[in-house]
Amino acid sequence: MASRDWTGNVKSIFVCNGVNNHMDEERQADDYYATEPKAVKLLLERESFNANIWECACGGGHLSGILKEKGYKVFSSDIVDRGYPGTEIIDFLKYTGPNGWDIITNPPYKYAKEFVEHALDISIDGTKIAMFLKLTFLESKSRKELFKKYPFRTLYVSSARLQCAKNGEFEKYKKNGTAVAYGWYIWVKGFGGKPVIEWI
């Protein structure tokens, strides 16, 4: 694989557009990129949630742990066990029961659209859903249709870059940081207004 090149070639264009972090490595098989805990701390400064929260792609518990510290009752699940105590093994996209819990998660990006749609499909009116996603999630014709059907209420753009680390190995990313911009997309089931963009 070619080395990193920031001189304006095709690869650097894709890096800056958020296809991956600027690391010369294969993507994690299950698209597991843990979220910097600071991200959810910033979110909770701006948003309140139901006392019961489902973290449906909990990974190593980076979000679940903070949510518990803040006093929320958290149901943590993932498609595989990544060592976080109490994780329930659930394929979220195959879960068909009704859900009255708010959802906060960083979904696997290759299934992000499906996670958003499924979360809203199974939720009751008033349920709040927070997804930590790349800002490039705003793009594409298919997601345009998603936003027509389910407009998000608020997008909180991080004013400083927040990290997602492959396999939760944040130490590997400290030196170079990330070229990817993220934000919290907030949906409320039943919301039909115009989205608002704010900064955290």
N, C-alpha and C positions, 0 to 999 in steps of 0.2 A: 504494500500500500504506500502511496506517495506520502512524503512528509508534509507537515503543515505549510501552507503557502498563503501569505497575506498580501501578495502583490497584485491582487485583482483578477486571479483566474476564476474559472467556473466554480471550483470547490469553495473558495472564500465567499462567493455569492450565496451558495446554499447554506454555509455556516451562518452567515449574518441573517439569513431569512429564517433561521430556526429549525433546519432539518435535524441538526444534532448539536450538542455542545462541541466546542472545537478541541476534541480529543481524537487522536488517530486510533480508534478501536471500534470493534463491532458493537452494535446495540445489544443490550441485555435481552436474553431470549424472551422473557415475559414482559419486556418494556418496563422493568422496575427501576425507576429513578426516584429516589427518596426526596422528600421536600424539606428544605431548611426549616427548622422549627420556628424561626423568626417570622416566617410567612404567616403562620396561623396566629401568632401573637399580634401582628399588625392587623389582621382581619378582625380579631375579637375586640380591638380598640374601636372599630367602626360599626360592627354588626353584633346584634344579640341573636341568640338561637333558642330553640326549644331546649328544655332541660335534658331531653334524650336525643343523642346524636349517633348516627350510623356512619362509621368510617369504613367504607366498603372496599377499599383497596389499601389496607392499612400498612402493608409492608413491614418494616421494622418498628412501627409504632411512633414515628417521629411526630405525626399530628395527634394521634390518640393520646399520647403521653401529656402533651400540653393541654389538650381539652380536659383531661381528667384533673390536671393540676388546677384548672380554672373552675372546677366544680361540676362539670357536666358528667352525666351518665353516658358512657360511650360503649357502643357495640362495635367491636373491631372484627372485620372479616377480610379475607383475601382468597385468591384462587389457589395459593400455595402457602405453606407455613414458612415464614421468614424469621421465626424465632421470637416474635413478640408474644409475651404471655397472654393467654386467653383468646388468641386468634381463632375464630371459627372459619373453617374451610368452606367457602361458598363461591360459586361462580356467579357473580352479581348479575350478569346478563341473562342468566337462566332462572333467576329468582322471580317467581310470579305472584307472590302474595301481596296483599295491600301493605302500604308502609305509611305510618303516621309520624315517623321519626324524621327530624331534619338530617340532611346528608352533607358532610364535609369531607372532601377527598381530593387527591391528585390522581386522576385515573390514568391508566396506561394510554399514552397519547395516540397510539394507532387505533384505539377503540374509544377515543374521547367522545366523538359524536354519538356513538351507541350508548355510552354510559350516561350522557346527558339525557338522551331521549328516553332511555329505560327508567332512569331515576324519576323523570317527570311522569311517565306513563303509569308507574306503580304508586305514585304518591297521591295523597288526598289534598284537596284544596287548602291552601295556606302553608303547605310544607315548604320550607326554605332549603334550597340546594346550593351549595358553594363548591365550585370546581376550580382548582388551581390549574390554569392552562396557559399555553403560549399565546401571545397577542396575535400570532398568525392564525389562531383558531377563528378569527373574525373573517378570514378569507374563504373562498371556494363557493361554487354554486350550490352544492349539496347542503352546506352549512347555512347558506342564505335561506334555503327553504326551512331548515330547522328553526332559525331565528324568526321566521314568519309565523310558524306554528307555535313556537314557545319563545317569545322574546325574553331575553334576560332583563332583570330590573336594573342592575348596577354592575359595572365593571370597575374594579379597583385596580388601577395600574400602579405597580411599584415604582416609586421615584428613584430607587436604587436597585441594582440588579440583585435578585434573589437566586439562590442556588438550588438545582436539582442534581443529585449525585447518583451515578450508576451504582446499584447495590448498596446505597447508603454510605459510600466511601467518600465522605466530604473532604478528607485530608488531601486526596488526590487532585481536588479542584481548587484548593486555596490559592495556589501560586498563579494560575492562569485565569481564574474566574470563569465567567461564561459569556458567550455572545448572544445568549437567548434571553428575550424579555418575556416576563410572565405577568399574569394578573389573576385576581379572583373574580370569576364570573358568578353572579348571584341570580338565581332564579327563584321565584315564588310561584308555586303552582296556582294557576288561575289569573296571574298577572297578565294584563293585555295592553299596557301602556308603552311609552317610548323608553328605551334604555338610556341610562345616564352613566357618564364616565367620570370617575373621581380618582384622586391620587392618594396613595398611602405611603 
